[in-house]
Amino acid sequence: MSMDYRRGVARRRLPWLIVPPAIALLLFFVVPLGLVLAVSFASKGTYGGVQWIVTVMNYTAILDPLYLGIFWRSLWIALLTTAACLMLGFPLAYLIARSPKRWQAALLLLIIIPFWTNFLVRTYAWMFILRAEGLLNTALMTMGIINEPLNLLFTDTAVLIGLVYGYLPFMVLPLYAALERLDPALIEAAWDLYANPRQVFSRVILPLAKPGVVAGCLLVFIPSLGAYVTPDLLGGAKSMMIGNLIQHQYLVVRDWPFGSALSFVLMAGVLLMVFYYLRTGAAKSFG
């Protein structure tokens, strides 16, 4: 049987192979997304729920300064979380990548271990650490660094700490994958050409780690922007983010159309920012 014949058979079978995943994608992604979009143009019922009266008021209501402020706070905290994870994760990933091979698996295991515990449980642990009588304030007062407890819990700072803790592994793992493939000979060549540490990092290490940086930033930024559990437990009512606002509209106010509009705007905004970053921001940063 000739190779050309086999390739022809494979091409004829390929369309049938993609039918099951295409159907799954249609049922579990396209259809729910279409329902959310349809509900976002409906009206709220008298006692909650949906009345199929077409309106755009759900989208115009988002322009209220109150909701715009929540969007801005969510964007700002997500950006700070991404930047903090990058600054902490890059040297950690580089250290693991440059460690002896026999130690790398153990070090990566330490990064993954937090995933073995439920995220909600870990967030509750941070509540005990950050509260006025918690571990952090007790330790600082015992060492004489502070005279009275710091107000950490139920603040944006607590939310930032919780998000960085929760999503740091998502930054470290793709960075490690990129840095582990980095040829040490390139770094040695830069030293031989009298490059200083800043030049070695900015002209050799960082450009070659670009895929890991981009992947890590996306994996941290997107879930941070729509985070719900961490802002709800560590931030309280004073640090509401867009995820909490959507939950509030669905389960408390029972305004499903407005909650759907918020969800769709959030998703569309994230997609636009990601596409813009991938096409312009990433290229300029590492060009």
Backbone bond lengths (Angstrom), bond angles and torsions (degrees), N, CA, C in turn:
res aa  C-N    CA-C-N  psi(-1)  N-CA   C-N-CA  omega(-1)  CA-C   N-CA-C  phi
1 M - - - 1.459 - - 1.534 108.74 -
2 S 1.311 116.59 125.15 1.457 120.68 -174.78 1.525 110.95 -73.25
3 M 1.344 114.28 158.14 1.456 120.51 178.65 1.520 111.53 -65.74
4 D 1.340 117.50 -37.41 1.466 120.73 179.50 1.519 111.12 -63.12
5 Y 1.335 116.33 -38.79 1.463 119.47 179.11 1.531 110.82 -64.38
6 R 1.341 115.76 -43.53 1.472 119.91 179.30 1.524 110.99 -62.08
7 R 1.321 116.27 -41.18 1.459 119.11 178.77 1.528 110.93 -64.96
8 G 1.315 117.21 -37.03 1.455 119.76 178.26 1.520 112.10 -65.36
9 V 1.338 116.76 -40.58 1.468 120.78 176.77 1.520 110.56 -63.54
10 A 1.344 116.75 -41.35 1.464 120.50 -179.57 1.520 111.16 -63.85
11 R 1.359 116.39 -38.23 1.466 119.34 178.81 1.523 111.27 -66.92
12 R 1.335 116.84 -37.03 1.468 119.08 179.69 1.522 111.76 -70.10
13 R 1.335 117.57 -30.19 1.456 120.77 -179.32 1.530 112.45 -81.50
14 L 1.330 116.49 -23.53 1.459 119.98 -174.13 1.526 113.67 -57.67
15 P 1.356 119.58 -44.56 1.480 117.96 178.83 1.522 113.54 -58.10
16 W 1.334 117.40 -36.00 1.464 119.60 179.22 1.526 111.40 -70.98
17 L 1.323 117.70 -28.63 1.458 120.39 -179.59 1.526 112.33 -71.05
18 I 1.331 117.24 -28.75 1.466 119.40 -178.01 1.525 112.58 -89.11
19 V 1.345 117.10 -4.15 1.468 118.89 -179.46 1.532 112.33 -64.96
20 P 1.358 120.51 -49.23 1.469 118.97 -179.66 1.539 113.79 -59.12
21 P 1.361 120.18 -48.10 1.469 117.51 177.57 1.529 112.68 -64.81
22 A 1.332 117.61 -31.15 1.459 119.69 178.04 1.526 110.76 -65.99
23 I 1.339 116.36 -40.82 1.469 120.19 178.04 1.523 110.10 -65.54
24 A 1.339 117.16 -42.72 1.464 120.64 178.46 1.518 110.88 -61.71
25 L 1.336 117.12 -42.17 1.462 120.78 178.56 1.520 110.99 -63.34
26 L 1.316 116.64 -38.71 1.460 121.04 179.56 1.523 111.21 -66.36
27 L 1.342 116.83 -44.28 1.459 120.66 -175.36 1.529 112.67 -73.77
28 F 1.325 116.55 -40.02 1.461 119.86 -170.82 1.522 113.99 -101.52
29 F 1.329 118.12 -4.23 1.460 119.80 178.34 1.523 112.15 -128.39
30 V 1.320 116.76 -56.83 1.463 120.23 -174.46 1.523 111.04 -67.52
31 V 1.334 116.99 -46.89 1.466 119.83 -178.13 1.535 111.67 -64.11
32 P 1.344 120.58 -50.42 1.475 119.00 176.98 1.525 112.87 -59.42
33 L 1.336 117.19 -38.91 1.454 119.82 178.52 1.521 110.95 -64.80
34 G 1.322 116.74 -38.90 1.459 119.49 176.19 1.520 112.61 -64.85
35 L 1.324 116.88 -37.65 1.469 120.01 177.40 1.532 111.06 -64.72
36 V 1.335 116.29 -42.64 1.472 119.27 177.85 1.518 110.31 -61.11
37 L 1.322 116.68 -43.18 1.460 120.19 179.19 1.520 111.38 -63.33
38 A 1.327 117.29 -41.51 1.462 120.46 179.77 1.523 111.01 -65.46
39 V 1.330 116.81 -44.27 1.474 120.32 -179.67 1.519 110.90 -64.67
40 S 1.337 118.02 -30.92 1.464 120.31 -178.41 1.518 112.30 -65.69
41 F 1.345 117.99 -19.14 1.467 121.34 177.46 1.529 111.64 -100.74
42 A 1.332 117.36 6.66 1.465 121.10 177.61 1.524 109.63 -91.57
43 S 1.334 115.72 -176.40 1.462 121.59 -179.34 1.516 109.42 -116.86
44 K 1.330 114.48 153.98 1.459 120.17 178.18 1.516 110.48 -73.25
45 G 1.334 116.08 136.99 1.456 120.56 176.11 1.510 112.28 -72.67
46 T 1.306 116.33 165.75 1.464 120.70 -178.66 1.512 112.03 -60.08
47 Y 1.310 117.22 -40.00 1.467 122.48 179.74 1.528 111.24 -112.49
48 G 1.325 116.26 31.92 1.448 120.63 -176.72 1.508 110.74 94.80
49 G 1.312 115.62 -176.09 1.453 119.21 -179.13 1.517 111.46 79.29
50 V 1.328 115.73 -154.78 1.462 121.32 -171.54 1.523 109.99 -130.69
51 Q 1.314 115.69 135.19 1.455 123.09 168.39 1.522 107.58 -114.34
52 W 1.314 117.11 127.31 1.463 120.28 -173.52 1.518 110.47 -81.33
53 I 1.322 114.24 65.07 1.464 122.47 172.92 1.530 106.76 -114.53
54 V 1.309 116.31 113.88 1.463 120.71 -173.00 1.522 110.73 -67.00
55 T 1.336 115.40 132.28 1.453 121.89 178.57 1.526 109.49 -156.02
56 V 1.322 115.52 155.66 1.478 121.12 174.98 1.522 110.80 -108.10
57 M 1.321 116.82 8.36 1.459 120.80 -176.95 1.528 111.64 -63.03
58 N 1.335 117.19 -28.29 1.464 119.03 179.56 1.529 111.55 -63.73
59 Y 1.313 116.75 -34.02 1.461 120.79 179.87 1.528 111.50 -81.66
60 T 1.312 117.44 -38.46 1.462 119.27 178.54 1.530 111.35 -68.51
61 A 1.354 116.42 -28.63 1.467 119.15 179.02 1.526 111.85 -66.46
62 I 1.329 117.53 -24.25 1.459 120.89 179.80 1.518 111.18 -64.55
63 L 1.347 117.53 -23.34 1.461 121.45 -179.55 1.517 112.73 -74.24
64 D 1.323 117.59 -2.54 1.462 120.69 175.07 1.530 109.81 -59.69
65 P 1.337 118.03 134.66 1.473 119.98 -178.28 1.522 113.83 -53.80
66 L 1.324 117.67 -30.60 1.460 120.57 179.29 1.527 110.66 -63.01
67 Y 1.328 116.49 -47.37 1.459 120.24 -178.38 1.528 111.45 -73.70
68 L 1.329 117.13 -36.08 1.459 119.77 175.95 1.524 111.13 -62.63
69 G 1.333 116.44 -35.82 1.461 120.22 176.97 1.523 111.95 -64.66
70 I 1.339 116.35 -38.31 1.466 119.86 177.68 1.520 110.35 -67.65
71 F 1.328 117.14 -39.91 1.465 119.99 175.92 1.527 110.86 -61.19
72 W 1.320 116.22 -43.91 1.462 119.68 -178.90 1.524 110.99 -65.43
73 R 1.334 117.78 -42.24 1.463 120.42 178.55 1.526 110.01 -62.10
74 S 1.329 117.02 -42.21 1.460 120.35 179.92 1.527 111.02 -63.13
75 L 1.340 116.39 -43.36 1.466 120.30 179.53 1.522 110.76 -64.53
76 W 1.326 116.81 -43.51 1.460 120.72 -178.17 1.529 111.32 -64.75
77 I 1.322 117.33 -44.89 1.462 120.42 179.87 1.527 110.50 -66.09
78 A 1.338 117.45 -38.81 1.469 120.19 178.10 1.524 111.21 -63.92
79 L 1.331 117.50 -40.14 1.467 120.88 177.80 1.527 111.03 -66.09
80 L 1.341 116.97 -42.87 1.464 120.11 177.88 1.530 110.75 -63.55
81 T 1.325 116.47 -40.54 1.462 120.30 178.24 1.520 111.00 -61.68
82 T 1.330 116.60 -44.47 1.463 120.55 179.97 1.527 111.05 -63.89
83 A 1.338 116.62 -43.96 1.462 119.92 179.85 1.525 111.38 -64.33
84 A 1.337 117.04 -42.81 1.463 120.28 179.77 1.524 111.15 -65.27
85 C 1.324 117.23 -41.62 1.470 120.19 178.36 1.522 111.07 -64.47
86 L 1.331 116.95 -36.82 1.467 119.95 179.08 1.526 110.73 -67.15
87 M 1.334 116.73 -44.04 1.464 119.85 -179.08 1.527 111.82 -67.14
88 L 1.316 117.34 -35.60 1.462 120.49 178.28 1.521 112.04 -82.27
89 G 1.323 116.50 -36.71 1.453 120.17 -173.35 1.512 114.51 -78.78
90 F 1.334 117.85 -31.17 1.464 119.45 -176.94 1.531 111.74 -63.82
91 P 1.335 118.88 -54.08 1.476 116.51 178.58 1.517 113.33 -63.22
92 L 1.340 117.48 -32.82 1.460 119.53 178.12 1.522 110.75 -66.63
93 A 1.333 116.65 -44.88 1.466 120.16 178.65 1.533 110.91 -64.93
94 Y 1.322 116.68 -37.92 1.471 119.77 179.05 1.527 110.50 -65.74
95 L 1.329 116.31 -40.74 1.461 120.55 177.91 1.528 111.11 -61.09
96 I 1.327 116.77 -44.36 1.463 120.33 179.53 1.531 110.38 -65.77
97 A 1.348 116.80 -42.89 1.459 120.39 -177.94 1.524 112.49 -64.84
98 R 1.322 117.26 -31.14 1.471 121.32 -178.23 1.527 112.21 -93.98
99 S 1.323 117.63 -0.85 1.458 120.93 177.49 1.520 109.84 -75.06
100 P 1.333 117.69 160.13 1.476 119.91 176.04 1.527 111.01 -56.66
101 K 1.312 115.99 147.67 1.458 120.89 -176.10 1.530 112.42 -56.45
102 R 1.327 116.92 -34.12 1.460 119.24 -176.62 1.519 112.14 -70.18
103 W 1.345 117.43 -18.53 1.456 120.82 -179.76 1.528 113.15 -97.64
104 Q 1.309 117.72 -17.76 1.456 119.87 -173.20 1.526 112.46 -63.16
105 A 1.319 117.10 -42.68 1.470 119.71 -179.60 1.530 110.93 -61.66
106 A 1.349 116.66 -41.45 1.464 120.17 179.97 1.530 110.90 -66.31
107 L 1.335 117.03 -40.60 1.465 120.15 179.60 1.530 111.46 -67.02
108 L 1.325 117.01 -39.52 1.463 119.92 176.51 1.526 110.99 -65.34
109 L 1.330 116.30 -35.45 1.457 120.15 177.29 1.525 110.80 -61.62
110 L 1.329 117.11 -38.71 1.461 120.76 177.76 1.530 111.16 -64.01
111 I 1.335 116.65 -33.33 1.464 120.25 177.71 1.521 110.98 -69.71
112 I 1.333 116.41 -35.02 1.469 121.04 -174.47 1.518 112.33 -86.55
113 I 1.329 118.41 -20.98 1.467 121.77 -175.37 1.529 113.52 -51.35
114 P 1.362 120.48 -41.57 1.476 118.23 179.22 1.513 114.42 -55.61
115 F 1.340 117.85 -26.86 1.463 120.11 179.42 1.523 111.90 -68.68
116 W 1.309 117.66 -13.48 1.459 120.48 179.55 1.528 111.47 -76.17
117 T 1.316 116.32 -13.68 1.459 121.44 178.63 1.521 109.03 -109.55
118 N 1.314 116.81 142.44 1.453 121.53 -179.52 1.526 110.68 -56.93
119 F 1.348 115.87 137.44 1.462 121.06 -177.89 1.523 111.92 -60.76
120 L 1.314 116.93 -35.28 1.462 120.86 179.27 1.521 110.94 -64.94
121 V 1.324 117.10 -40.84 1.458 121.12 178.67 1.523 110.36 -63.72
122 R 1.328 116.96 -42.36 1.465 120.25 179.87 1.523 111.26 -65.55
123 T 1.323 116.83 -34.46 1.461 119.81 177.97 1.516 111.11 -68.99
124 Y 1.340 116.84 -39.80 1.461 119.71 175.28 1.525 110.77 -62.10
125 A 1.329 117.73 -35.29 1.464 120.83 177.80 1.525 110.68 -61.17
126 W 1.338 116.66 -38.69 1.463 119.11 177.96 1.521 111.94 -67.55
127 M 1.317 117.60 -28.28 1.465 119.64 175.42 1.527 110.15 -63.11
128 F 1.341 117.74 -40.80 1.459 120.92 178.20 1.524 111.51 -70.59
129 I 1.322 116.81 -28.75 1.465 119.58 179.51 1.525 111.51 -75.42
130 L 1.340 117.56 -39.38 1.454 121.58 -171.08 1.525 114.53 -94.06
131 R 1.310 119.07 -11.60 1.465 119.31 -177.58 1.523 110.82 -67.82
132 A 1.337 116.09 168.35 1.468 120.68 -174.36 1.523 112.16 -58.30
133 E 1.334 117.80 -37.01 1.462 120.97 179.52 1.519 111.42 -99.78
134 G 1.336 116.18 18.35 1.451 120.68 -174.19 1.515 114.22 -80.48
135 L 1.317 114.26 -178.34 1.460 121.33 -175.35 1.520 112.52 -61.33
136 L 1.339 117.78 -42.90 1.467 120.86 -176.06 1.522 111.44 -65.87
137 N 1.327 117.36 -50.27 1.461 119.91 179.92 1.520 111.72 -64.74
138 T 1.308 117.81 -38.57 1.467 120.87 178.56 1.526 110.99 -62.38
139 A 1.349 116.03 -43.21 1.467 119.53 179.41 1.519 111.63 -65.85
140 L 1.325 117.68 -42.92 1.465 120.50 -179.53 1.524 111.79 -65.65
141 M 1.318 117.04 -39.03 1.461 120.10 178.55 1.520 111.20 -70.88
142 T 1.316 117.23 -36.30 1.460 120.12 178.13 1.526 111.22 -64.12
143 M 1.318 117.32 -37.81 1.462 121.50 178.96 1.521 112.71 -80.44
144 G 1.324 117.21 -3.98 1.451 120.82 178.03 1.513 114.27 78.71
145 I 1.320 118.14 13.58 1.461 121.12 -179.59 1.523 111.00 -74.28
146 I 1.320 117.16 -36.09 1.465 121.53 177.74 1.521 108.37 -128.26
147 N 1.341 115.33 156.70 1.472 120.98 179.92 1.514 112.43 -100.85
148 E 1.320 117.36 -21.40 1.462 121.81 178.70 1.515 109.18 -141.17
149 P 1.324 117.52 155.07 1.468 119.99 -175.49 1.518 112.31 -60.39
150 L 1.341 115.35 143.52 1.451 121.20 175.47 1.521 110.04 -81.00
151 N 1.312 115.41 144.87 1.460 120.86 178.52 1.528 108.64 -87.49
152 L 1.321 116.81 88.33 1.456 122.06 -175.59 1.517 112.83 -104.82
153 L 1.322 117.12 -43.61 1.457 120.86 -176.11 1.527 110.44 -69.76
154 F 1.331 115.67 147.01 1.467 123.89 -179.26 1.532 111.70 63.25
155 T 1.326 115.60 42.83 1.465 122.74 175.56 1.525 108.52 -135.23
156 D 1.340 115.04 167.50 1.463 118.96 175.86 1.523 111.02 -64.07
157 T 1.335 116.78 -30.52 1.462 120.42 178.15 1.522 110.86 -62.54
158 A 1.325 117.02 -43.00 1.463 120.60 177.92 1.526 111.09 -63.34
159 V 1.333 116.33 -40.16 1.467 120.07 177.90 1.522 110.06 -62.53
160 L 1.327 116.77 -43.22 1.459 120.77 179.89 1.528 111.16 -63.01
161 I 1.323 116.44 -43.66 1.467 120.38 178.72 1.527 110.19 -60.99
162 G 1.320 116.82 -46.00 1.459 120.44 -178.98 1.519 112.46 -64.19
163 L 1.340 117.35 -39.94 1.464 120.15 -179.89 1.528 111.28 -69.14
164 V 1.327 116.58 -41.65 1.468 119.43 178.50 1.524 109.94 -62.58
165 Y 1.328 116.54 -44.13 1.468 119.78 178.08 1.530 111.22 -61.22
166 G 1.318 116.64 -42.21 1.460 119.96 -174.90 1.516 113.84 -72.22
167 Y 1.339 117.13 -35.34 1.461 119.91 -172.09 1.523 113.86 -108.56
168 L 1.314 118.98 1.69 1.460 120.90 178.06 1.534 112.96 -57.39
169 P 1.341 119.61 -41.92 1.478 118.09 177.48 1.517 113.84 -59.06
170 F 1.346 117.86 -30.90 1.458 120.41 178.89 1.527 111.55 -68.24
171 M 1.320 117.20 -19.80 1.454 120.95 174.83 1.527 110.88 -88.19
172 V 1.326 116.72 -39.79 1.460 120.56 -174.36 1.530 111.48 -68.28
173 L 1.307 118.08 -43.29 1.460 120.91 -173.51 1.530 113.45 -63.31
174 P 1.349 120.35 -49.58 1.472 117.84 177.14 1.527 112.94 -67.78
175 L 1.341 117.29 -31.55 1.459 119.28 176.03 1.525 110.81 -65.50
176 Y 1.321 116.21 -41.30 1.468 119.55 177.26 1.525 110.85 -61.55
177 A 1.337 116.51 -43.19 1.463 120.00 -179.25 1.523 111.53 -60.06
178 A 1.356 117.12 -35.80 1.459 120.68 179.19 1.521 111.73 -77.67
179 L 1.335 117.03 -41.61 1.466 120.62 -176.22 1.519 111.93 -75.15
180 E 1.324 117.06 -27.03 1.459 119.70 -178.94 1.527 111.01 -66.67
181 R 1.336 116.16 -27.51 1.473 120.36 179.12 1.530 112.18 -86.69
182 L 1.315 117.18 -2.11 1.465 121.12 -178.90 1.528 110.30 -69.44
183 D 1.331 116.78 126.11 1.460 121.80 -178.98 1.532 109.49 -75.97
184 P 1.328 119.06 117.43 1.471 120.42 179.38 1.519 113.15 -58.92
185 A 1.326 117.15 -23.79 1.462 119.97 -179.74 1.520 111.62 -63.31
186 L 1.332 117.47 -30.09 1.455 120.12 178.11 1.526 110.98 -67.04
187 I 1.321 116.53 -39.58 1.461 120.05 177.85 1.529 110.33 -67.16
188 E 1.335 115.48 -42.15 1.462 118.89 178.39 1.526 111.39 -63.08
189 A 1.320 116.40 -37.21 1.464 119.67 177.65 1.526 111.23 -64.44
190 A 1.344 116.57 -38.53 1.466 119.72 177.70 1.529 110.99 -63.71
191 W 1.336 116.88 -41.07 1.469 119.64 176.67 1.521 110.73 -63.88
192 D 1.328 117.09 -40.06 1.459 120.69 -179.71 1.525 111.89 -64.63
193 L 1.342 116.26 -26.95 1.465 121.13 178.70 1.534 111.48 -90.71
194 Y 1.332 116.06 17.18 1.469 123.22 174.08 1.536 113.02 65.79
195 A 1.325 117.26 31.71 1.456 120.08 173.87 1.525 109.00 -76.52
196 N 1.331 116.17 142.61 1.452 119.88 176.65 1.526 109.36 -84.86
197 P 1.344 118.70 169.67 1.480 119.91 -176.73 1.521 113.79 -55.65
198 R 1.342 116.64 -38.39 1.465 118.32 -179.83 1.521 111.10 -65.31
199 Q 1.327 117.69 -40.69 1.456 121.11 179.49 1.525 111.77 -68.60
200 V 1.324 116.86 -37.60 1.473 119.66 177.26 1.524 110.12 -61.19
201 F 1.323 115.74 -42.42 1.468 119.16 -178.83 1.523 111.52 -70.36
202 S 1.344 117.25 -48.25 1.459 120.51 -172.19 1.520 113.19 -76.86
203 R 1.342 118.50 -27.60 1.461 120.87 -174.33 1.529 113.82 -106.38
204 V 1.315 116.83 -14.82 1.461 119.09 -178.27 1.531 110.85 -119.94
205 I 1.328 116.04 -61.65 1.469 120.00 -172.68 1.517 111.81 -68.23
206 L 1.336 117.42 -52.11 1.463 120.70 -174.43 1.527 112.93 -63.52
207 P 1.346 120.32 -46.25 1.479 118.28 178.01 1.527 113.35 -60.95
208 L 1.345 116.86 -38.07 1.464 119.28 -179.78 1.526 112.08 -72.87
209 A 1.344 116.82 -22.33 1.468 120.67 178.48 1.523 112.18 -92.07
210 K 1.331 117.45 7.48 1.458 121.59 -176.34 1.529 113.80 -52.66
211 P 1.345 120.15 -47.09 1.479 118.07 179.97 1.522 112.91 -58.21
212 G 1.341 117.11 -39.85 1.456 119.84 179.05 1.508 112.50 -68.93
213 V 1.337 117.65 -37.25 1.463 121.35 178.92 1.525 110.18 -64.78
214 V 1.332 116.54 -47.16 1.466 120.36 -179.23 1.523 110.41 -62.97
215 A 1.331 117.12 -47.34 1.472 120.36 -179.62 1.522 110.90 -62.80
216 G 1.333 117.85 -43.73 1.455 120.70 -179.82 1.511 112.38 -63.85
217 C 1.338 117.07 -42.49 1.468 120.24 179.86 1.521 111.51 -63.17
218 L 1.321 116.58 -40.26 1.461 119.79 178.96 1.525 111.18 -68.03
219 L 1.339 116.61 -42.30 1.468 120.42 -178.74 1.520 111.99 -66.37
220 V 1.325 118.10 -24.55 1.465 121.18 179.30 1.527 110.79 -92.27
221 F 1.323 116.90 -44.36 1.466 120.46 -173.80 1.524 112.30 -64.64
222 I 1.339 117.01 -46.06 1.463 119.94 -173.68 1.529 112.05 -63.49
223 P 1.345 120.61 -51.58 1.473 118.10 178.37 1.526 113.12 -68.97
224 S 1.341 117.93 -28.07 1.467 119.79 178.01 1.518 110.77 -66.32
225 L 1.325 117.18 -38.58 1.464 120.52 -178.87 1.524 111.73 -64.29
226 G 1.324 117.13 -36.83 1.463 120.34 -179.56 1.509 113.99 -102.38
227 A 1.335 117.13 18.67 1.465 120.55 -177.25 1.523 111.27 -60.36
228 Y 1.320 115.08 145.67 1.473 120.48 -179.18 1.522 112.35 -125.97
229 V 1.333 117.45 -51.31 1.464 120.98 -173.41 1.524 111.35 -64.41
230 T 1.328 117.18 -49.44 1.469 120.53 -176.41 1.520 112.05 -62.11
231 P 1.347 120.53 -50.24 1.468 118.79 177.30 1.520 113.33 -62.37
232 D 1.330 116.91 -33.20 1.460 119.95 -178.09 1.522 111.66 -68.47
233 L 1.343 117.48 -40.67 1.460 120.92 -175.80 1.527 112.60 -88.72
234 L 1.328 117.58 -41.49 1.459 120.59 -175.86 1.520 113.13 -93.26
235 G 1.329 116.91 -23.50 1.456 119.58 -178.15 1.514 114.24 -98.99
236 G 1.324 116.51 -29.18 1.450 119.17 -178.07 1.526 111.64 68.23
237 A 1.312 115.94 -162.08 1.467 120.95 -177.22 1.522 112.09 -70.33
238 K 1.346 118.11 -20.92 1.460 121.02 -176.93 1.523 112.59 -77.44
239 S 1.314 118.08 -17.95 1.462 121.34 -175.96 1.517 110.58 -124.72
240 M 1.316 116.25 49.65 1.464 120.10 180.00 1.520 109.90 -68.47
241 M 1.337 115.85 134.86 1.453 122.51 174.67 1.520 109.24 -113.52
242 I 1.310 116.01 176.17 1.456 120.05 -172.16 1.520 111.15 -62.98
243 G 1.339 117.61 -34.07 1.455 119.75 177.75 1.522 112.05 -62.89
244 N 1.338 116.67 -40.64 1.461 120.65 177.30 1.523 111.22 -66.93
245 L 1.343 116.48 -37.70 1.463 120.27 178.91 1.526 111.06 -63.47
246 I 1.326 117.02 -42.09 1.465 120.09 178.99 1.523 110.46 -64.62
247 Q 1.326 116.59 -44.09 1.470 120.43 177.86 1.521 110.73 -60.52
248 H 1.327 116.42 -40.14 1.462 120.77 -179.23 1.530 110.60 -64.00
249 Q 1.323 116.75 -40.27 1.461 119.98 -179.54 1.523 111.66 -67.31
250 Y 1.321 117.49 -36.24 1.464 120.62 -177.52 1.529 112.50 -77.89
251 L 1.330 117.33 -45.20 1.464 120.34 -169.01 1.525 113.94 -101.65
252 V 1.301 118.77 -23.03 1.465 121.10 -177.58 1.527 110.58 -104.73
253 V 1.323 116.16 -60.54 1.470 120.34 -179.28 1.520 111.48 -74.30
254 R 1.341 116.11 -25.39 1.462 123.04 -177.03 1.525 111.79 61.12
255 D 1.323 115.82 34.05 1.462 121.42 175.31 1.530 107.51 -99.27
256 W 1.313 115.97 79.41 1.464 120.82 -176.33 1.534 112.38 -63.15
257 P 1.324 120.12 -40.28 1.465 118.55 178.94 1.534 113.28 -60.45
258 F 1.331 117.61 -42.75 1.455 119.93 179.72 1.526 110.48 -69.41
259 G 1.342 116.75 -38.82 1.459 119.70 175.85 1.522 111.53 -62.28
260 S 1.341 117.29 -38.35 1.462 120.78 177.23 1.518 111.10 -66.32
261 A 1.332 116.74 -39.99 1.463 119.67 177.80 1.526 110.88 -63.69
262 L 1.323 117.04 -42.39 1.462 120.10 176.84 1.529 111.07 -61.12
263 S 1.335 116.06 -43.27 1.462 120.08 179.83 1.515 111.46 -62.56
264 F 1.323 116.86 -42.68 1.454 120.20 -177.49 1.523 111.07 -69.91
265 V 1.314 117.63 -39.20 1.470 120.71 177.82 1.524 110.25 -65.14
266 L 1.336 116.59 -41.18 1.466 120.06 178.10 1.518 110.56 -61.39
267 M 1.330 117.25 -47.04 1.452 120.64 -178.94 1.521 111.40 -64.07
268 A 1.333 116.53 -44.58 1.460 119.68 179.85 1.526 110.94 -64.25
269 G 1.332 116.73 -39.99 1.463 119.97 178.46 1.515 112.28 -63.71
270 V 1.326 116.63 -41.74 1.470 120.23 178.96 1.524 110.28 -63.53
271 L 1.332 117.29 -44.52 1.460 120.28 -179.90 1.524 111.75 -61.71
272 L 1.337 116.75 -42.05 1.461 119.80 179.43 1.524 111.06 -64.67
273 M 1.331 117.17 -43.18 1.462 119.89 179.75 1.515 111.60 -65.60
274 V 1.338 117.03 -39.57 1.464 120.26 179.71 1.525 110.65 -65.91
275 F 1.337 117.33 -45.38 1.463 120.08 179.23 1.522 111.10 -63.26
276 Y 1.322 116.77 -40.98 1.468 120.23 179.43 1.520 110.41 -64.71
277 Y 1.327 116.29 -41.78 1.464 120.07 -179.45 1.524 111.04 -65.70
278 L 1.325 116.39 -43.62 1.458 119.53 -178.31 1.522 112.18 -66.60
279 R 1.331 117.65 -32.72 1.458 120.38 -175.99 1.523 113.21 -88.90
280 T 1.341 117.17 -27.20 1.463 119.13 -175.81 1.520 112.50 -124.99
281 G 1.321 116.22 -54.72 1.465 120.00 -172.57 1.511 112.89 -61.06
282 A 1.334 117.76 -47.67 1.452 120.55 -177.68 1.521 110.87 -65.48
283 A 1.332 116.53 -40.07 1.451 119.95 -178.52 1.527 111.19 -65.64
284 K 1.336 117.36 -41.94 1.465 120.37 -179.70 1.508 111.46 -69.98
285 S 1.335 116.53 -36.02 1.466 120.13 -177.09 1.509 111.96 -66.49
286 F 1.344 116.46 -34.56 1.461 119.69 -174.12 1.527 112.45 -115.67
287 G 1.356 115.38 1.60 1.445 117.57 -176.75 1.494 112.35 -66.13
